[in-house]
Amino acid sequence: MRFLLVEDDPSHAALMRGQLKRMKAEVLHVETVSQAIHALTGDAGFDLVLLDQRLPDGRGFEVHDWLRARGLVLPVIFVTAESETDQVIRASRDGAQGYVVKRPGYLVQLEAEIARALHGEREVRASTRAQFEEAERRKLTAALARHEWNVSATARALGIGRGKLRSRMRALDIEG
C-alpha cells in the first residue's frame, strides 16, 4: 500500500507515519497543497490520500477538488483538527471516504477509516471492536495497577461506579 500524507504539523505527521508504517504502508509525506498536487501529478501509484485541512498554502479541500476535477478516483480521508459540521458534511458530500478529527485516540479511528476506505465496512467491524477492547483493556489494567488493584480507588479515579468497573473487567477478561 502506498499513501500520500499531506500534513504540515511535524508531531502529527510523525504520529501518523508511525501508525501507517505499522500497517505496512509506504508513505510519502508532504506539507503543502502545492507539494501534494505535484506528488499526485506524476504516476505515483497512491492507494489513498490523507489530507489535513489547514495547510500553509491553502486548504485540503483544494487537493480533493483537484483530484475530482481530473476524474482521479482515489480514496481520500481528511485528518484535521477542524470538527465543524459543515466541513464534515462537505467532505462526505464531495466523496471523501472519511473524516478524522485530531483528538486523543484519533490514530485508532484513522486505522479503522483506512481499512474501511480500502476494504469496505463489513471487514472492519470485527477488527475495530477488537482494537477498542484492547485499548480499553490496557487503560483499565494501567489504572488498576496505579491504584494497586484496588477496585474502589480505581473506580473513583476513573469516575465510574465499582459495579461498572467490575462489569468491564469481566467483559475484557481482566482478573483482579
CORQUI-V594375 format. One record per residue. N is the residue number from 1. SS is DSSP state (a for helix, b for strand, c for the rest). OMEGA is omega as a letter, one per 20 degrees, with the letter a starting at -180 (999 if undefined). Layout:
# CORQUI-V594375
N & SS & OMEGA
N & SS & OMEGA
This chain:
# CORQUI-V594375
1 & c & r
2 & b & a
3 & b & r
4 & b & r
5 & b & a
6 & b & a
7 & c & a
8 & c & r
9 & c & a
10 & a & a
11 & a & r
12 & a & r
13 & a & r
14 & a & r
15 & a & a
16 & a & r
17 & a & r
18 & a & r
19 & a & a
20 & a & r
21 & a & r
22 & a & r
23 & c & r
24 & c & r
25 & c & r
26 & b & a
27 & b & r
28 & b & a
29 & b & r
30 & b & a
31 & c & a
32 & c & r
33 & a & a
34 & a & r
35 & a & r
36 & a & a
37 & a & r
38 & a & r
39 & a & a
40 & a & a
41 & a & r
42 & c & r
43 & c & a
44 & c & r
45 & c & r
46 & c & r
47 & c & a
48 & b & r
49 & b & r
50 & b & a
51 & b & r
52 & c & a
53 & c & a
54 & b & a
55 & b & a
56 & c & a
57 & c & r
58 & b & a
59 & b & r
60 & a & r
61 & a & r
62 & a & r
63 & a & r
64 & a & r
65 & a & r
66 & a & r
67 & a & a
68 & a & a
69 & a & a
70 & c & r
71 & c & r
72 & c & a
73 & c & a
74 & c & r
75 & b & r
76 & b & r
77 & b & r
78 & b & r
79 & b & a
80 & b & r
81 & c & a
82 & c & a
83 & c & a
84 & c & a
85 & a & a
86 & a & r
87 & a & r
88 & a & r
89 & a & r
90 & a & a
91 & a & r
92 & a & a
93 & a & a
94 & c & r
95 & c & r
96 & c & a
97 & c & a
98 & b & r
99 & b & a
100 & b & r
101 & b & a
102 & c & r
103 & c & a
104 & c & r
105 & c & a
106 & a & a
107 & a & r
108 & a & r
109 & a & r
110 & a & r
111 & a & r
112 & a & r
113 & a & r
114 & a & r
115 & a & r
116 & a & a
117 & a & a
118 & a & a
119 & a & r
120 & c & a
121 & a & a
122 & a & a
123 & a & a
124 & a & a
125 & a & a
126 & a & a
127 & a & r
128 & a & r
129 & a & r
130 & a & r
131 & a & r
132 & a & r
133 & a & r
134 & a & r
135 & a & r
136 & a & r
137 & a & r
138 & a & a
139 & a & a
140 & a & r
141 & a & r
142 & a & r
143 & a & r
144 & a & r
145 & a & r
146 & a & a
147 & c & r
148 & c & r
149 & c & r
150 & c & a
151 & a & a
152 & a & a
153 & a & r
154 & a & r
155 & a & r
156 & a & a
157 & a & a
158 & a & r
159 & c & r
160 & c & r
161 & c & r
162 & a & a
163 & a & r
164 & a & r
165 & a & r
166 & a & r
167 & a & r
168 & a & r
169 & a & r
170 & a & a
171 & a & a
172 & c & r
173 & c & r
174 & c & r
175 & c & r
176 & c & 999
